Amino acid sequence: MDRYPSLRRFFINTLFDSTFTLLGVIVGSSFVAQPELDVILGTMITISLGLGISSGSSVYQAESLEQEIEVQKLEKAMLKSLDGTQVAKSAKKCTRVTALVNLLTPFFTCFLYSIPLLVALTGFIDVRTGAISSIVVALVTLMLTGIIINKNGKGNPIVKGIKMAGLGGITFILGYVVQLML
């Protein structure tokens, strides 16, 4: 039995939220006439900070409630309190681990997608090449995530991965069109 199903669900949601948000930042600020790397990277970091705190705290609250409900159901069925038991401790651990992973996920994606932009900061490549490379890394991340989450599900994991990357590609195209129109 899966010990942390909520961890997987929340992680995937947070990974997608941070990836699509960071794609928006990269597209919206890298393809302007005079892209400024410090502004792009600063925006990516501050957005990741906000997403991490938001995701981590909301997941903590939601998972705390769900774990409390599950423990209360067990207590009712067993007609005794489970305070201090391994069951109660495990429920709290699950809540903390799930919240921590979701707090850190936006920072992980930000770091990953920032690498090509940091290379651009050294002058080895230009900003647009760094941005395109960051977008490719984001699309590959989405594809791999789609493949991994669908490995135990029904259907073809590769198709699921391509669909996830396709959503990222659509996000890029829409963001690019909006940026061109401004």
Secondary structure, DSSP 4 states (H G I P E B T S, - for coil): --S-HHHHHHHHHHHHHHHHHHHHHHHHHHSSSS--HHHHHHHHHHHHHHHHHHHHHHHHHHHHHHHHHHHHHHHHHHTS--TTSHHHHHHHHHHHHHHHHHHHHHHHHHHHHHHHHHHHHTTSS-HHHHHHHHHHHHHHHHHHHHHHHTTTSSS-HHHHHHHHHHHHHHHHHHHHHHHHH-
